[in-house]
């Protein structure tokens, strides 16, 4: 999936894509910068429920290595190109 881009999460002429600098959680007190390292695109997955038991929520689309260290997985509405 590397090198693909998305329309959601885009800002101006610069789309969110692998190797693009981004702001995660923009406009919040938790805003932090990083670089997209993976785009899971259509492979992001679905929530898993078995009977009445909620096992896991859907996977996130983007993997972002943070400048402050660490790795987060977020959806397109949680980041913007820097």
mmCIF file of the C-alpha atoms, coordinates in Angstrom:
data_MODEL
# 
_entry.id   MODEL 
# 
loop_
_atom_site.group_PDB 
_atom_site.id 
_atom_site.type_symbol 
_atom_site.label_atom_id 
_atom_site.label_alt_id 
_atom_site.label_comp_id 
_atom_site.label_asym_id 
_atom_site.label_entity_id 
_atom_site.label_seq_id 
_atom_site.pdbx_PDB_ins_code 
_atom_site.Cartn_x 
_atom_site.Cartn_y 
_atom_site.Cartn_z 
_atom_site.occupancy 
_atom_site.B_iso_or_equiv 
_atom_site.pdbx_formal_charge 
_atom_site.auth_seq_id 
_atom_site.auth_comp_id 
_atom_site.auth_asym_id 
_atom_site.auth_atom_id 
_atom_site.pdbx_PDB_model_num 
ATOM 1  C CA . UNK A 1 1  ? 0.000   0.000   0.000  1.00 0.00 ? 1  UNK A CA 1 
ATOM 2  C CA . UNK A 1 2  ? 2.981   2.338   0.268  1.00 0.00 ? 2  UNK A CA 1 
ATOM 3  C CA . UNK A 1 3  ? 2.811   5.420   -1.876 1.00 0.00 ? 3  UNK A CA 1 
ATOM 4  C CA . UNK A 1 4  ? -0.978  5.547   -2.092 1.00 0.00 ? 4  UNK A CA 1 
ATOM 5  C CA . UNK A 1 5  ? -2.812  8.713   -1.160 1.00 0.00 ? 5  UNK A CA 1 
ATOM 6  C CA . UNK A 1 6  ? -6.220  9.560   0.227  1.00 0.00 ? 6  UNK A CA 1 
ATOM 7  C CA . UNK A 1 7  ? -8.765  12.280  -0.245 1.00 0.00 ? 7  UNK A CA 1 
ATOM 8  C CA . UNK A 1 8  ? -9.954  12.296  3.371  1.00 0.00 ? 8  UNK A CA 1 
ATOM 9  C CA . UNK A 1 9  ? -7.498  14.053  5.644  1.00 0.00 ? 9  UNK A CA 1 
ATOM 10 C CA . UNK A 1 10 ? -6.057  16.063  2.759  1.00 0.00 ? 10 UNK A CA 1 
ATOM 11 C CA . UNK A 1 11 ? -5.173  19.725  3.106  1.00 0.00 ? 11 UNK A CA 1 
ATOM 12 C CA . UNK A 1 12 ? -4.798  21.968  0.096  1.00 0.00 ? 12 UNK A CA 1 
ATOM 13 C CA . UNK A 1 13 ? -2.565  20.544  -2.616 1.00 0.00 ? 13 UNK A CA 1 
ATOM 14 C CA . UNK A 1 14 ? -0.754  18.142  -0.303 1.00 0.00 ? 14 UNK A CA 1 
ATOM 15 C CA . UNK A 1 15 ? -2.529  14.791  0.234  1.00 0.00 ? 15 UNK A CA 1 
ATOM 16 C CA . UNK A 1 16 ? -1.905  12.531  3.196  1.00 0.00 ? 16 UNK A CA 1 
ATOM 17 C CA . UNK A 1 17 ? 0.297   9.644   2.033  1.00 0.00 ? 17 UNK A CA 1 
ATOM 18 C CA . UNK A 1 18 ? 3.240   7.516   3.124  1.00 0.00 ? 18 UNK A CA 1 
ATOM 19 C CA . UNK A 1 19 ? 6.350   9.617   3.909  1.00 0.00 ? 19 UNK A CA 1 
ATOM 20 C CA . UNK A 1 20 ? 4.278   12.815  4.295  1.00 0.00 ? 20 UNK A CA 1 
ATOM 21 C CA . UNK A 1 21 ? 4.673   14.976  7.417  1.00 0.00 ? 21 UNK A CA 1 
ATOM 22 C CA . UNK A 1 22 ? 1.388   15.282  9.318  1.00 0.00 ? 22 UNK A CA 1 
ATOM 23 C CA . UNK A 1 23 ? -0.226  16.802  12.383 1.00 0.00 ? 23 UNK A CA 1 
ATOM 24 C CA . UNK A 1 24 ? -2.107  14.177  14.386 1.00 0.00 ? 24 UNK A CA 1 
ATOM 25 C CA . UNK A 1 25 ? -5.202  15.266  16.359 1.00 0.00 ? 25 UNK A CA 1 
ATOM 26 C CA . UNK A 1 26 ? -5.028  18.773  14.785 1.00 0.00 ? 26 UNK A CA 1 
ATOM 27 C CA . UNK A 1 27 ? -6.602  21.637  16.690 1.00 0.00 ? 27 UNK A CA 1 
ATOM 28 C CA . UNK A 1 28 ? -6.657  19.772  20.009 1.00 0.00 ? 28 UNK A CA 1 
ATOM 29 C CA . UNK A 1 29 ? -4.484  19.953  23.130 1.00 0.00 ? 29 UNK A CA 1 
ATOM 30 C CA . UNK A 1 30 ? -3.056  16.585  22.058 1.00 0.00 ? 30 UNK A CA 1 
ATOM 31 C CA . UNK A 1 31 ? -1.835  17.798  18.634 1.00 0.00 ? 31 UNK A CA 1 
ATOM 32 C CA . UNK A 1 32 ? 1.504   16.246  17.735 1.00 0.00 ? 32 UNK A CA 1 
ATOM 33 C CA . UNK A 1 33 ? 3.604   15.980  14.575 1.00 0.00 ? 33 UNK A CA 1 
ATOM 34 C CA . UNK A 1 34 ? 4.962   12.930  12.836 1.00 0.00 ? 34 UNK A CA 1 
ATOM 35 C CA . UNK A 1 35 ? 5.451   11.117  9.543  1.00 0.00 ? 35 UNK A CA 1 
ATOM 36 C CA . UNK A 1 36 ? 3.080   8.615   7.928  1.00 0.00 ? 36 UNK A CA 1 
ATOM 37 C CA . UNK A 1 37 ? 4.843   5.238   7.589  1.00 0.00 ? 37 UNK A CA 1 
ATOM 38 C CA . UNK A 1 38 ? 1.973   3.031   6.380  1.00 0.00 ? 38 UNK A CA 1 
ATOM 39 C CA . UNK A 1 39 ? -1.395  3.343   4.658  1.00 0.00 ? 39 UNK A CA 1 
ATOM 40 C CA . UNK A 1 40 ? -3.559  0.315   5.315  1.00 0.00 ? 40 UNK A CA 1 
ATOM 41 C CA . UNK A 1 41 ? -6.275  1.630   2.956  1.00 0.00 ? 41 UNK A CA 1 
ATOM 42 C CA . UNK A 1 42 ? -8.934  -0.993  2.264  1.00 0.00 ? 42 UNK A CA 1 
ATOM 43 C CA . UNK A 1 43 ? -7.167  -3.435  4.589  1.00 0.00 ? 43 UNK A CA 1 
ATOM 44 C CA . UNK A 1 44 ? -8.051  -1.293  7.633  1.00 0.00 ? 44 UNK A CA 1 
ATOM 45 C CA . UNK A 1 45 ? -10.597 -3.906  8.684  1.00 0.00 ? 45 UNK A CA 1 
ATOM 46 C CA . UNK A 1 46 ? -13.873 -4.033  10.507 1.00 0.00 ? 46 UNK A CA 1 
ATOM 47 C CA . UNK A 1 47 ? -15.112 -4.287  14.057 1.00 0.00 ? 47 UNK A CA 1 
ATOM 48 C CA . UNK A 1 48 ? -15.509 -7.801  15.444 1.00 0.00 ? 48 UNK A CA 1 
ATOM 49 C CA . UNK A 1 49 ? -18.571 -8.739  17.463 1.00 0.00 ? 49 UNK A CA 1 
ATOM 50 C CA . UNK A 1 50 ? -19.419 -12.289 18.493 1.00 0.00 ? 50 UNK A CA 1 
ATOM 51 C CA . UNK A 1 51 ? -22.950 -12.503 19.752 1.00 0.00 ? 51 UNK A CA 1 
ATOM 52 C CA . UNK A 1 52 ? -23.323 -9.686  22.254 1.00 0.00 ? 52 UNK A CA 1 
ATOM 53 C CA . UNK A 1 53 ? -19.558 -9.531  22.920 1.00 0.00 ? 53 UNK A CA 1 
ATOM 54 C CA . UNK A 1 54 ? -17.631 -6.663  21.335 1.00 0.00 ? 54 UNK A CA 1 
ATOM 55 C CA . UNK A 1 55 ? -14.153 -8.097  20.675 1.00 0.00 ? 55 UNK A CA 1 
ATOM 56 C CA . UNK A 1 56 ? -12.396 -5.232  18.876 1.00 0.00 ? 56 UNK A CA 1 
ATOM 57 C CA . UNK A 1 57 ? -13.174 -1.996  17.026 1.00 0.00 ? 57 UNK A CA 1 
ATOM 58 C CA . UNK A 1 58 ? -12.174 -1.388  13.419 1.00 0.00 ? 58 UNK A CA 1 
ATOM 59 C CA . UNK A 1 59 ? -8.482  -0.975  12.646 1.00 0.00 ? 59 UNK A CA 1 
ATOM 60 C CA . UNK A 1 60 ? -7.175  2.488   11.805 1.00 0.00 ? 60 UNK A CA 1 
ATOM 61 C CA . UNK A 1 61 ? -6.054  3.476   8.301  1.00 0.00 ? 61 UNK A CA 1 
ATOM 62 C CA . UNK A 1 62 ? -2.750  5.303   8.955  1.00 0.00 ? 62 UNK A CA 1 
ATOM 63 C CA . UNK A 1 63 ? 0.371   4.401   10.964 1.00 0.00 ? 63 UNK A CA 1 
ATOM 64 C CA . UNK A 1 64 ? 2.302   7.521   12.040 1.00 0.00 ? 64 UNK A CA 1 
ATOM 65 C CA . UNK A 1 65 ? 5.751   7.635   13.665 1.00 0.00 ? 65 UNK A CA 1 
ATOM 66 C CA . UNK A 1 66 ? 5.680   10.578  16.055 1.00 0.00 ? 66 UNK A CA 1 
ATOM 67 C CA . UNK A 1 67 ? 8.479   13.139  16.344 1.00 0.00 ? 67 UNK A CA 1 
ATOM 68 C CA . UNK A 1 68 ? 8.331   12.688  20.122 1.00 0.00 ? 68 UNK A CA 1 
ATOM 69 C CA . UNK A 1 69 ? 8.802   8.932   19.747 1.00 0.00 ? 69 UNK A CA 1 
ATOM 70 C CA . UNK A 1 70 ? 6.218   6.228   19.472 1.00 0.00 ? 70 UNK A CA 1 
ATOM 71 C CA . UNK A 1 71 ? 3.755   5.047   16.889 1.00 0.00 ? 71 UNK A CA 1 
ATOM 72 C CA . UNK A 1 72 ? 0.037   5.793   16.577 1.00 0.00 ? 72 UNK A CA 1 
ATOM 73 C CA . UNK A 1 73 ? -2.671  4.364   14.359 1.00 0.00 ? 73 UNK A CA 1 
ATOM 74 C CA . UNK A 1 74 ? -5.280  6.926   13.282 1.00 0.00 ? 74 UNK A CA 1 
ATOM 75 C CA . UNK A 1 75 ? -8.107  7.489   10.819 1.00 0.00 ? 75 UNK A CA 1 
ATOM 76 C CA . UNK A 1 76 ? -8.085  10.156  8.105  1.00 0.00 ? 76 UNK A CA 1 
ATOM 77 C CA . UNK A 1 77 ? -10.200 12.554  10.153 1.00 0.00 ? 77 UNK A CA 1 
ATOM 78 C CA . UNK A 1 78 ? -7.560  12.535  12.905 1.00 0.00 ? 78 UNK A CA 1 
ATOM 79 C CA . UNK A 1 79 ? -4.689  13.974  10.831 1.00 0.00 ? 79 UNK A CA 1 
ATOM 80 C CA . UNK A 1 80 ? -3.810  16.599  8.258  1.00 0.00 ? 80 UNK A CA 1 
ATOM 81 C CA . UNK A 1 81 ? -0.798  17.042  6.000  1.00 0.00 ? 81 UNK A CA 1 
ATOM 82 C CA . UNK A 1 82 ? 1.715   19.476  7.478  1.00 0.00 ? 82 UNK A CA 1 
# 
